[in-house]
Every structure is written in structure tokens, then in C-alpha cells.
Amino acid sequence: GFTLSKTAATVAEGGGTASFTVVLDAEPMSDVVIDLASANPLEASVSPDSLIFTPGNWNSARTVTLTGVNDFSLSHDSTVITASIDPDASDDDFDAVASQVVSVTCTDDEDNGVAGSNTAPVVSPIANQTLTLEALDPGVPIIDVDLVVENFGGLNTVDLTGTTADTFDASLTSAGGSDEWAGSLNLKADGSGKGNNAKTTYLTLGSLIDDFKGSAGGKFELTATMSQPTLNGGYVMLTFSNLTAPPFAANDSLVSSIGYDKNGRVVISKGPGLGTLVEVGPMTGDRTFTIGLDFSSTYYNGTTTFGRITWSDSVAGVLATEDLTADLSFQSIALVLDATLTTSKPAGSFSGLSLTQLAATASNSTTLSGAVSDAQNNPLTLQWSVVSSPVGSSVIFANDAAITTGATFSAVGDYTLRLTATDNWGASDSQDFVVMVVESVPATSNHAVPHAWLDGINAAWSSDYEAAALTDHDGDGIPTWQEYWTGTDPLDRSSVFKIDSITIDGTEVVLEWRHAEVGASIPDILIQASPDLNSDTWVTVGSYSPVDGINSVRMATPPTRRFYRLAMPSTP
């Protein structure tokens, strides 16, 4: 047999140790192996896990060490260590020896033996933050052409009176449809459709659309108004293509098209990766057809998602929507008009062509970071949550259980968020903070004058906001940007930013002026002084944050004569 030095032991969880010894009772003829195992290694571990006794050391006691394991529980748990003969590796005379156990009690270290002393974790305050959505101007027209294309008796008449992005401007008529015009807008016979009477007006885009893939500016709409052709009168189609030039006849070269066919039906053609032709109709009358492309990050990542196409018309609304299954390139747009072999029947007509980049935000995400501590170093569970938000809005956390996470906001407004930390006893702490999501105001790069304010003064300034902001329009020596920040009228020479009164009150000089506050972000006004009006030497002697209405500033009376003026910072 064998003897254990003790049958019970106590260890403190979290690294506390205890020991006992093992020795054989008789000399073996060969090796004897005693295995050691803990019934619950999550409470206490045993080392070593086996002992080997030989005929030469059988009567030397061997030490076994027990180590407590932290179970993060306030209860005092226990386990047993079993010592047993390994019959396959031991002298056969010891095979029948019974196993023995040591009972182990694990004392708790969460409360040092005093239940209920656990304290809650502490979540540090989180500063409020402002997230500005950098917005594109709504509906930015990239291409906006007053275009009329008609076909009667095989004669194509094209009238351009607008401009393209490449400032193409012309009014031309082509009988044969073979002229290639300046810029990248062309009219050519491409041989598609029925006979050789198909004519295509197309515009090469290059990387114009591809450059915005995956970005907030990746939303586009291509529109044109079409008239329904007479029965058997050919077809008219609005097309996005992956080709840079015609022909656009085969489906394998089309990305997407929409328009009227010769039977008066609305036809949607889907190219590579988009499936088959869809017929919708019949429909009648003049309609504005739209092909929408959405390459924003919502529908495009270039790996698993490749964008969305939507086909619609001004009467029926959305006709079809399809998510792309391949990364397609949009190289050109085209208006395809096909006459019949019988030239007496009209093939319909186009009017207007517009490619518009839709309003979008450059960023509606931010990073949230918290800090949490726990006096007992207990394991903690973290949770980001939304306490309140604008009606109809949503917040998406990249990982709502991480101490640092990304958060995406669906709309402008104030969001109250909360970070909660809970320990393994259920004790918790939380901190609320506010993320203010605001939409940026389109403004000049020089001195941040809002476009809307300039438009309100003179709509014609929209042609060059930057020049308008830098110009002194009323000749009072003050450029428009300063008039904006000081609250004066840039078209009224008598409306100037000046000190209205200077008085002496005891040992102080009192300066007063009236200011029309134009916004919460208005910069401080500088107060400058000079001993001589004829001198260009003006020294800033103070600054003042203006308020709406009368402003009053007190300063120490100077020892000698001083002239005072108000000035704006050069770069508010």
C-alpha cells in the first residue's frame, strides 16, 4: 500500500498553496506509479500529476503541491485530490491497492473571507462630442444638357443648348448622324437595333463614377425624358455602359438600360452580372426615366458587395432594383434611338439629359472610447447602449461590448449614449454622454462664410462664392467676409463695424459698440490702439467675445493719448 501525510487541506483561491506527502508502505519488485488528479481543477490544481517510486527510493516521502484557482465566486468551494495506482505501469503486487483522497477546501479571495465586501466597477466620465457630417451640396449636377433628339423618316436632329462637365456647348444638326463633335459628346450611327438606322448620342465618363466607389459621394442618377414611339416605330433607350463608345447593341456590352421598345413597352435591359431582360408595360405618354447607381459604402465594399442599380420612371416609380454581383465599370452614358426600316414612322424622341451626384455625407461615424476600473480586478462585461436619439434614427456600434468601438449615426441630432460596466457579481456602474451630430454648412474656404448667407445677399454671388467673400462690394474698406462676421451689411456703405462711443469712467476707458451676432461660432473681436491716426501701427490691447446688441468693454486709462478701433481676426 501507500500512505498520505494528510487527508484534508486548505488553500486560498487565486494562488494559495498547500502540500502533503506520499510514501510506499513496502518495497516493490519494480516501479510503482501513483497518479494524482483534482476532481475540480477550476478550484485547485495538483502538481505533479504522477509519482514514480522505484525499489531504490520507495521509502522516501514525495511532496505533492496543491494550488488554489480563482473562480470569482464569493462561496468557499472544495474539491478532492485522488491518489491511485496506475496498474499498467506498476508492480503487479500493487495493482489491487485502493485509491486514497485528500479533501481540499478553497477559501475565497474576492472578499478576504468577508461576504458582501465587493465594490462596483467605476466607469470614468466620457466627454460629450460633436460629429459633423460633411455634406455635399444636394443634387450636384455633373452633366446637365438641354438635349433634344428626334427621328422622323430616318433624319436625326440633335439640338444641344446646354453644357456638359467638359463645358461642351453647341447647337448642331446632323442629317446622317455620323459627325463626331468636339469634347466627348458624340452622335454616331452604330448599326444596332433594327436595320442601320440606330443612332447613339453618348458621353464618355472615364473614371468619373468609379472614383467615388465606396465613398459617401457614390450615389448618382441618370435621367432623360422620352416620348413613346409609334407602334413599330423603333425604340428609345437610356443606357449606362461599360464601353467607352458604341455599339451598345448586345446585352453582353450593356450595364443597364431603360426605355420604350417598338411595341410601346417599357424595357429594362440588364447587362453582365445583372440577369435577364425585364419588360414592364405597356405604358404610354412622355416619361422621365431614371437609372440610379448607389456605390456608397452601404452597398459597395469592392469585395462582397458591388453596388445597387435602381430603374424607375416619373409615373410608375421604382420599376426594378438589383444588387450587383460583380465590380462593373461605368464608362459612358448613351441615348440610343432606332428608326424602323419604314422611315415614315417616328421612333420617339428624347429631351434633357442629366447625370446628378446625389447629396451625401462624407462621414457619419466616430470612435467611442471609455475607461473602466475595478478595485478587485474582477472580470467585467461592457455594454454600449442608446439612451435617447432623434425620432426615427439609429446607432450602429461596431462592437457594443468593446471598451473602444466605432459608432455610426443615421441622422443629425443629439444622441445620449451610455457605457455600462458590470462585474461578475452583478455590480455595475455607467456613464452617459452626448454625441451631437450636426450637418456641416457649405461655406467658403476663405474665412468660412456660409454660401446660404451670400445667396441671401445676392443670388448672383453663387457663381463664385470665394470671390464674393473677399470683395468689398459697398466700398467701405471692409471685405464681405468681415461684414458677415461683424454683422454689418456688405451692400450698405454706412453699415460699418465701429466703436459707437468712448467715455472715461474714473480710471477706466469704456468702449461701446453694437454688434449683430451671426452665430455661436463667431470669433473674438480684437480691440486695437494707436497713438496716431496717421500711423499704420496698431497694437492689439485686448479681445472680447461679442454678444448680440450693445457690447461694453472697460480698459485702464492709458497714460498718453490713444485712438481705439475694432478689428476682426484675419482668419476666423
Wavefront OBJ file of the C-alpha trace (Angstrom):
o trace
v 0.000 0.000 0.000
v 0.942 3.687 0.339
v 0.438 6.392 2.955
v -0.688 10.052 2.593
v 0.558 12.514 5.199
v -2.886 14.186 5.389
v -6.416 13.604 4.242
v -7.560 17.262 4.273
v -6.012 20.559 3.205
v -7.000 24.217 2.789
v -5.819 26.573 0.036
v -6.675 30.175 -0.766
v -8.004 30.579 -4.256
v -6.049 32.747 -6.618
v -2.650 31.120 -5.965
v -2.681 29.871 -2.372
v -0.817 26.608 -1.850
v -0.764 23.588 0.485
v 1.104 20.275 0.356
v 1.118 16.682 1.508
v 3.499 13.750 1.110
v 3.160 10.230 -0.302
v 5.314 7.185 0.540
v 5.030 3.444 -0.191
v 4.457 1.039 2.703
v 6.628 -1.788 1.271
v 9.473 -2.247 -1.159
v 8.222 -3.140 -4.646
v 9.832 -5.612 -7.022
v 9.605 -2.984 -9.825
v 8.452 0.628 -10.318
v 5.151 1.809 -8.867
v 3.350 4.794 -10.438
v 0.784 6.730 -8.411
v -1.449 9.088 -10.435
v -2.720 12.308 -8.832
v -5.811 14.167 -10.085
v -8.071 17.003 -8.933
v -11.798 16.367 -9.158
v -12.266 20.104 -9.988
v -9.151 21.716 -11.432
v -11.056 25.033 -11.593
v -10.914 25.080 -7.764
v -7.472 23.585 -7.057
v -4.740 22.077 -9.164
v -2.256 19.360 -8.177
v 1.421 19.044 -9.067
v 2.977 16.777 -10.094
v 0.257 14.707 -11.710
v 2.092 11.435 -11.006
v 4.808 9.982 -8.765
v 7.215 7.154 -9.632
v 8.599 5.015 -6.819
v 11.447 2.582 -7.520
v 12.939 -0.223 -5.464
v 15.694 2.262 -4.587
v 13.509 5.195 -3.310
v 10.270 3.521 -2.243
v 10.596 4.687 1.365
v 11.426 8.355 0.569
v 8.377 10.584 1.029
v 7.483 12.590 -2.075
v 5.852 16.038 -1.859
v 2.624 16.945 -3.684
v 1.644 20.646 -4.051
v -1.942 21.956 -4.214
v -2.655 25.413 -5.706
v -5.926 27.328 -5.374
v -7.549 28.677 -8.557
v -9.536 31.939 -8.626
v -13.141 31.141 -9.517
v -14.520 34.684 -8.993
v -17.182 33.360 -6.655
v -17.893 34.535 -3.115
v -18.583 30.970 -1.927
v -15.951 28.746 -0.258
v -15.670 25.826 -2.674
v -13.972 22.453 -2.363
v -12.522 19.601 -4.354
v -10.745 16.284 -3.732
v -7.356 15.072 -4.871
v -7.315 11.360 -5.709
v -4.138 9.294 -5.492
v -4.413 5.973 -7.363
v -2.096 3.196 -8.579
v -1.529 3.073 -12.346
v -1.880 -0.720 -12.865
v -0.421 -0.707 -16.354
v 2.834 0.946 -15.220
v 3.233 -0.579 -11.735
v 4.414 -3.692 -9.952
v 1.586 -6.224 -10.195
v 1.573 -6.675 -6.400
v 0.313 -3.077 -6.069
v -2.472 -3.299 -8.679
v -5.172 -4.023 -6.111
v -4.176 -1.228 -3.721
v -7.164 1.074 -3.096
v -7.130 4.715 -4.083
v -6.964 7.427 -1.406
v -8.187 11.045 -1.359
v -7.281 14.398 0.150
v -10.244 16.748 0.704
v -9.369 20.338 -0.264
v -11.232 23.467 0.891
v -10.731 26.621 -1.202
v -11.080 29.860 0.752
v -12.420 32.873 -1.174
v -10.220 35.823 -2.091
v -12.932 38.076 -3.520
v -13.911 39.338 -0.097
v -10.959 38.143 2.061
v -13.380 35.855 3.853
v -15.975 38.595 4.480
v -19.009 38.182 2.248
v -20.515 41.333 0.727
v -17.377 43.496 0.595
v -17.239 43.563 -3.220
v -17.412 47.082 -4.690
v -18.827 48.038 -8.068
v -16.581 48.888 -11.007
v -16.101 52.552 -11.880
v -16.751 53.953 -15.345
v -14.856 57.188 -15.925
v -16.792 60.202 -17.251
v -16.895 60.399 -21.053
v -16.701 63.800 -22.683
v -19.502 64.937 -24.960
v -18.522 65.208 -28.582
v -19.745 66.766 -31.807
v -19.764 64.848 -35.082
v -20.024 66.996 -38.184
v -21.472 65.424 -41.308
v -19.557 66.906 -44.215
v -22.354 67.162 -46.757
v -22.167 67.614 -50.482
v -24.482 70.249 -51.888
v -27.780 68.444 -52.586
v -28.182 67.254 -56.135
v -24.874 68.342 -57.607
v -25.356 68.241 -61.401
v -22.314 66.733 -63.069
v -23.869 66.780 -66.525
v -26.936 68.819 -67.329
v -27.666 69.155 -71.035
v -30.743 70.593 -72.720
v -30.773 67.899 -75.366
v -33.413 67.114 -77.969
v -33.008 64.045 -80.176
v -35.741 63.227 -82.671
v -36.042 60.791 -85.564
v -38.537 61.256 -88.338
v -38.071 59.489 -91.614
v -34.570 58.428 -90.663
v -33.387 62.028 -90.139
v -31.694 62.610 -86.805
v -31.980 66.117 -85.416
v -29.881 66.930 -82.374
v -30.057 70.250 -80.599
v -27.669 70.946 -77.743
v -28.236 74.172 -75.889
v -26.687 73.281 -72.547
v -23.277 72.318 -71.259
v -21.570 69.172 -70.091
v -18.982 68.756 -67.400
v -16.393 69.431 -70.098
v -18.087 72.767 -70.963
v -19.224 71.455 -74.334
v -21.674 73.986 -75.728
v -23.142 73.731 -79.191
v -26.297 73.710 -81.256
v -25.832 71.335 -84.148
v -27.947 69.419 -86.622
v -26.779 66.219 -88.294
v -28.662 64.568 -91.108
v -26.514 61.474 -91.342
v -25.692 61.083 -87.694
v -22.023 60.452 -88.424
v -20.461 63.664 -87.168
v -18.179 63.418 -84.160
v -18.382 66.630 -82.222
v -15.893 68.459 -80.067
v -15.445 67.384 -76.493
v -16.686 63.942 -75.616
v -20.338 64.219 -76.646
v -20.951 62.364 -79.884
v -23.688 61.266 -82.241
v -22.928 58.199 -84.331
v -24.708 55.507 -86.304
v -23.732 52.317 -84.519
v -25.603 49.691 -86.529
v -27.533 48.393 -83.529
v -31.184 47.559 -83.435
v -33.347 47.165 -86.497
v -31.518 47.909 -89.704
v -28.843 50.561 -89.750
v -30.983 53.433 -88.574
v -29.948 53.294 -84.920
v -28.249 56.447 -83.713
v -26.493 56.881 -80.366
v -25.767 60.090 -78.560
v -23.160 59.204 -75.979
v -20.909 60.807 -73.430
v -17.660 59.245 -72.258
v -17.326 59.267 -68.466
v -13.882 57.800 -67.903
v -13.351 57.223 -64.182
v -15.889 59.850 -63.121
v -18.168 57.359 -61.365
v -15.576 54.734 -60.489
v -13.594 57.292 -58.490
v -16.462 57.544 -55.978
v -16.976 53.835 -55.381
v -17.150 53.018 -51.695
v -17.378 56.675 -50.709
v -20.231 58.827 -49.483
v -20.322 60.564 -52.866
v -21.018 57.329 -54.704
v -24.703 57.956 -55.424
v -25.722 59.001 -58.947
v -28.866 59.390 -61.006
v -29.023 59.404 -64.805
v -32.264 60.836 -66.184
v -33.810 61.648 -69.550
v -37.353 62.332 -70.760
v -38.601 60.138 -73.615
v -41.678 60.071 -75.799
v -43.305 56.783 -76.661
v -42.605 55.706 -80.236
v -45.450 54.949 -82.633
v -46.242 51.229 -82.874
v -43.442 49.502 -84.744
v -41.609 52.812 -84.664
v -38.288 51.611 -83.244
v -37.104 52.176 -79.694
v -35.568 54.808 -77.460
v -33.226 53.819 -74.636
v -31.309 55.498 -71.835
v -28.151 53.494 -71.168
v -25.220 53.163 -68.808
v -22.490 51.155 -70.499
v -19.172 49.595 -69.598
v -17.939 50.576 -73.053
v -16.395 53.939 -73.855
v -18.162 54.187 -77.241
v -20.909 52.466 -79.290
v -22.107 49.962 -80.353
v -24.328 49.231 -77.362
v -26.374 46.550 -79.080
v -25.560 43.289 -77.330
v -26.554 42.614 -73.757
v -23.026 41.484 -73.026
v -21.845 45.064 -73.510
v -24.620 46.759 -71.567
v -24.533 47.596 -67.901
v -28.101 48.845 -67.717
v -30.749 50.453 -69.911
v -34.324 51.614 -69.634
v -36.716 52.967 -72.235
v -39.531 52.269 -74.694
v -39.417 49.469 -77.238
v -41.171 49.473 -80.588
v -44.335 47.999 -79.056
v -44.694 50.760 -76.503
v -43.491 48.655 -73.615
v -41.015 49.898 -71.042
v -37.976 47.669 -71.264
v -35.190 47.269 -68.711
v -32.016 45.689 -70.064
v -29.610 44.179 -67.568
v -26.053 43.520 -68.597
v -23.222 41.378 -67.166
v -23.923 40.134 -63.679
v -27.438 41.600 -63.697
v -29.579 38.822 -65.075
v -32.020 38.951 -67.960
v -34.160 41.464 -69.815
v -37.238 42.698 -67.975
v -40.314 44.013 -69.749
v -42.651 46.381 -67.895
v -45.710 47.722 -69.561
v -47.317 48.691 -71.759
v -47.010 52.329 -70.735
v -47.924 55.447 -72.633
v -47.007 59.103 -72.901
v -43.902 61.097 -72.137
v -41.967 59.850 -69.141
v -38.778 60.762 -67.361
v -36.728 57.625 -66.894
v -34.054 57.315 -64.219
v -31.234 54.872 -63.614
v -29.895 55.181 -60.083
v -26.453 53.964 -59.045
v -25.555 53.551 -55.398
v -21.867 52.925 -54.822
v -21.847 54.337 -51.303
v -20.345 52.215 -48.544
v -23.850 50.949 -47.752
v -23.879 48.858 -50.942
v -20.237 48.752 -52.065
v -17.107 47.400 -50.415
v -15.434 46.008 -53.542
v -15.150 42.500 -52.067
v -18.579 41.111 -51.283
v -20.850 43.989 -52.286
v -20.543 45.881 -55.555
v -23.319 48.466 -55.651
v -27.025 48.708 -56.394
v -28.913 49.777 -59.524
v -32.480 51.077 -59.470
v -34.643 51.651 -62.536
v -37.631 53.987 -62.234
v -39.882 56.343 -64.171
v -41.746 59.504 -63.290
v -45.193 57.857 -63.372
v -44.827 54.322 -62.032
v -41.991 54.986 -59.594
v -39.408 52.278 -58.941
v -39.672 49.512 -61.523
v -36.780 47.276 -60.518
v -33.832 47.111 -58.119
v -30.805 44.852 -58.374
v -27.677 44.393 -56.278
v -24.580 43.979 -58.425
v -22.690 40.701 -58.149
v -19.556 41.912 -59.905
v -17.421 45.040 -59.847
v -18.629 46.764 -63.015
v -17.193 49.926 -64.509
v -19.464 52.626 -65.909
v -17.559 54.200 -68.782
v -20.251 56.041 -70.733
v -23.872 57.061 -70.887
v -25.913 56.936 -74.046
v -29.236 57.761 -75.619
v -29.992 55.130 -78.254
v -32.646 55.905 -80.851
v -33.618 53.403 -83.526
v -35.809 54.124 -86.537
v -37.679 51.396 -88.394
v -36.940 50.217 -91.880
v -40.056 52.112 -92.845
v -38.867 55.672 -92.485
v -42.355 57.154 -92.346
v -42.882 56.216 -88.731
v -41.257 58.164 -85.904
v -39.096 56.332 -83.428
v -39.831 58.587 -80.491
v -37.648 61.303 -79.013
v -35.521 62.398 -76.064
v -35.416 65.689 -74.252
v -32.987 66.512 -71.499
v -30.066 64.528 -70.199
v -28.804 64.795 -66.644
v -26.253 62.894 -64.562
v -26.522 64.021 -60.951
v -24.414 63.223 -57.929
v -26.856 62.967 -55.053
v -26.484 64.609 -51.676
v -24.286 62.541 -49.424
v -22.341 62.742 -46.227
v -18.634 62.116 -46.137
v -18.722 60.646 -42.661
v -21.400 59.747 -40.168
v -19.201 57.642 -37.911
v -16.980 58.329 -34.938
v -14.903 56.386 -32.418
v -16.124 55.977 -28.840
v -13.614 55.231 -26.078
v -14.271 54.521 -22.422
v -12.191 53.863 -19.311
v -13.220 51.423 -16.568
v -11.553 50.332 -13.321
v -12.360 47.714 -10.698
v -10.787 47.579 -7.215
v -10.998 43.770 -7.045
v -9.824 43.237 -10.620
v -12.996 41.286 -11.268
v -13.814 40.298 -14.832
v -16.102 42.918 -16.371
v -18.780 42.913 -19.027
v -19.076 46.141 -21.039
v -22.139 47.398 -22.880
v -22.625 50.465 -25.096
v -26.279 51.445 -25.464
v -28.511 54.261 -26.697
v -30.453 56.155 -24.032
v -32.168 58.619 -26.372
v -31.906 59.646 -30.009
v -33.761 61.654 -32.659
v -37.067 60.164 -33.770
v -36.577 57.571 -36.499
v -32.795 57.481 -36.132
v -30.485 54.605 -35.297
v -26.989 53.992 -33.956
v -24.871 51.038 -35.047
v -21.957 50.064 -32.798
v -19.099 48.202 -34.426
v -18.690 46.216 -31.187
v -21.051 47.146 -28.372
v -19.031 45.118 -25.843
v -15.586 46.637 -26.502
v -14.005 49.448 -24.500
v -13.280 51.251 -27.795
v -15.712 50.951 -30.659
v -16.930 52.699 -33.770
v -20.440 54.159 -33.880
v -22.447 55.109 -36.959
v -25.342 57.571 -36.731
v -28.208 57.662 -39.230
v -29.367 61.263 -38.799
v -28.485 64.633 -37.369
v -29.497 65.427 -33.810
v -28.444 64.754 -30.226
v -27.775 61.182 -29.125
v -27.423 60.266 -25.450
v -25.264 57.155 -25.186
v -24.299 55.049 -22.186
v -21.344 52.842 -21.310
v -22.114 50.277 -18.592
v -19.598 48.012 -16.834
v -20.870 45.023 -14.827
v -18.689 42.728 -12.739
v -19.233 39.007 -12.166
v -21.293 39.725 -9.017
v -23.763 41.868 -10.938
v -22.487 45.151 -9.500
v -22.360 47.833 -12.188
v -21.658 51.457 -12.980
v -22.419 53.558 -16.049
v -21.755 56.922 -17.596
v -23.978 58.837 -20.022
v -22.666 61.290 -22.574
v -23.980 63.107 -25.629
v -22.904 62.898 -29.250
v -24.220 65.907 -31.154
v -24.470 65.062 -34.849
v -24.660 68.210 -36.924
v -24.666 68.788 -40.655
v -21.930 70.996 -41.966
v -22.922 74.257 -43.588
v -21.442 74.745 -47.078
v -19.109 77.709 -46.698
v -16.185 79.424 -48.371
v -12.721 78.035 -47.816
v -11.596 81.599 -47.086
v -12.993 82.800 -43.741
v -15.866 80.261 -43.601
v -18.673 82.451 -44.911
v -21.819 80.299 -45.418
v -22.985 80.007 -49.007
v -26.582 80.462 -47.867
v -25.742 83.860 -46.315
v -24.052 85.014 -49.518
v -27.028 83.772 -51.569
v -29.344 85.770 -49.332
v -27.396 88.965 -50.010
v -27.032 88.486 -53.758
v -28.002 85.297 -55.596
v -25.556 86.110 -58.386
v -22.652 85.568 -55.980
v -23.284 81.824 -56.193
v -21.225 81.746 -59.384
v -18.079 82.388 -57.308
v -18.580 82.316 -53.552
v -14.874 82.687 -52.813
v -14.531 85.906 -54.806
v -17.743 87.282 -53.314
v -16.445 86.745 -49.777
v -13.143 88.520 -50.472
v -14.623 91.510 -52.306
v -15.567 94.869 -50.734
v -18.887 95.288 -52.554
v -20.008 98.577 -50.946
v -16.617 100.319 -50.998
v -16.417 100.906 -47.233
v -12.995 99.324 -46.958
v -14.380 96.154 -45.328
v -14.461 92.922 -47.351
v -17.644 90.870 -47.330
v -16.250 88.151 -45.068
v -15.636 90.704 -42.319
v -19.110 92.146 -42.831
v -20.511 88.656 -42.244
v -18.578 88.055 -39.031
v -19.253 91.549 -37.657
v -22.947 91.536 -38.553
v -22.908 94.504 -40.927
v -24.490 94.883 -44.356
v -21.990 94.245 -47.180
v -24.116 96.312 -49.592
v -24.573 99.352 -47.330
v -21.594 101.688 -47.126
v -22.979 103.297 -43.979
v -23.219 99.941 -42.207
v -19.758 99.637 -40.727
v -18.186 97.930 -37.776
v -17.049 100.680 -35.443
v -16.904 101.929 -31.854
v -20.052 103.920 -31.144
v -18.814 105.700 -28.016
v -15.713 106.164 -25.856
v -16.091 107.545 -22.337
v -13.875 107.938 -19.291
v -15.191 106.445 -16.062
v -12.732 107.158 -13.259
v -9.542 105.310 -14.136
v -11.117 103.318 -16.941
v -11.866 103.828 -20.618
v -15.275 102.464 -21.616
v -15.743 101.333 -25.244
v -19.226 100.566 -26.561
v -20.497 99.284 -29.889
v -23.493 97.471 -31.294
v -22.996 94.026 -32.783
v -25.454 91.787 -34.607
v -24.382 88.272 -33.653
v -24.392 85.917 -36.600
v -23.700 82.592 -34.979
v -22.396 80.670 -31.996
v -19.017 80.210 -33.683
v -18.328 83.935 -34.062
v -14.681 84.700 -33.197
v -13.490 87.160 -30.573
v -13.311 90.811 -31.612
v -9.872 92.403 -31.303
v -9.503 95.821 -29.636
v -6.553 97.712 -31.058
v -4.903 101.012 -30.073
v -2.554 103.510 -31.755
v -1.063 106.855 -30.640
v -1.504 108.357 -34.096
v -4.328 108.037 -36.606
v -1.880 108.676 -39.411
v 0.199 105.689 -38.341
v -0.264 102.136 -39.533
v 0.950 100.905 -36.157
v -1.990 99.373 -34.340
v -1.396 97.175 -31.318
v -3.926 94.658 -30.027
v -4.652 95.583 -26.405
v -7.451 93.137 -25.748
v -10.074 90.816 -27.181
v -13.762 90.416 -26.485
v -16.338 87.740 -27.204
v -19.248 89.718 -28.678
v -22.907 89.373 -27.801
v -25.979 90.387 -29.705
v -26.788 94.059 -29.135
v -24.708 96.596 -27.170
v -21.207 95.484 -26.195
v -19.248 97.298 -23.492
v -15.566 96.873 -22.625
v -13.645 98.582 -19.829
v -9.908 99.130 -20.043
v -7.365 101.016 -17.920
v -6.993 104.676 -18.939
v -3.753 104.995 -20.947
v -1.031 107.382 -19.704
v -0.992 109.191 -23.032
v -3.410 109.810 -25.874
v -4.725 106.684 -27.598
v -7.013 106.003 -30.528
v -9.039 102.799 -30.473
v -10.589 100.629 -33.169
v -12.229 97.229 -33.524
v -10.772 94.557 -35.785
v -11.557 91.032 -36.889
v -9.025 88.191 -36.735
v -7.551 87.632 -40.173
v -8.715 84.025 -40.335
v -11.877 83.344 -38.319
l 1 2 3 4 5 6 7 8 9 10 11 12 13 14 15 16 17 18 19 20 21 22 23 24 25 26 27 28 29 30 31 32 33 34 35 36 37 38 39 40 41 42 43 44 45 46 47 48 49 50 51 52 53 54 55 56 57 58 59 60 61 62 63 64 65 66 67 68 69 70 71 72 73 74 75 76 77 78 79 80 81 82 83 84 85 86 87 88 89 90 91 92 93 94 95 96 97 98 99 100 101 102 103 104 105 106 107 108 109 110 111 112 113 114 115 116 117 118 119 120 121 122 123 124 125 126 127 128 129 130 131 132 133 134 135 136 137 138 139 140 141 142 143 144 145 146 147 148 149 150 151 152 153 154 155 156 157 158 159 160 161 162 163 164 165 166 167 168 169 170 171 172 173 174 175 176 177 178 179 180 181 182 183 184 185 186 187 188 189 190 191 192 193 194 195 196 197 198 199 200 201 202 203 204 205 206 207 208 209 210 211 212 213 214 215 216 217 218 219 220 221 222 223 224 225 226 227 228 229 230 231 232 233 234 235 236 237 238 239 240 241 242 243 244 245 246 247 248 249 250 251 252 253 254 255 256 257 258 259 260 261 262 263 264 265 266 267 268 269 270 271 272 273 274 275 276 277 278 279 280 281 282 283 284 285 286 287 288 289 290 291 292 293 294 295 296 297 298 299 300 301 302 303 304 305 306 307 308 309 310 311 312 313 314 315 316 317 318 319 320 321 322 323 324 325 326 327 328 329 330 331 332 333 334 335 336 337 338 339 340 341 342 343 344 345 346 347 348 349 350 351 352 353 354 355 356 357 358 359 360 361 362 363 364 365 366 367 368 369 370 371 372 373 374 375 376 377 378 379 380 381 382 383 384 385 386 387 388 389 390 391 392 393 394 395 396 397 398 399 400 401 402 403 404 405 406 407 408 409 410 411 412 413 414 415 416 417 418 419 420 421 422 423 424 425 426 427 428 429 430 431 432 433 434 435 436 437 438 439 440 441 442 443 444 445 446 447 448 449 450 451 452 453 454 455 456 457 458 459 460 461 462 463 464 465 466 467 468 469 470 471 472 473 474 475 476 477 478 479 480 481 482 483 484 485 486 487 488 489 490 491 492 493 494 495 496 497 498 499 500 501 502 503 504 505 506 507 508 509 510 511 512 513 514 515 516 517 518 519 520 521 522 523 524 525 526 527 528 529 530 531 532 533 534 535 536 537 538 539 540 541 542 543 544 545 546 547 548 549 550 551 552 553 554 555 556 557 558 559 560 561 562 563 564 565 566 567 568 569 570 571 572
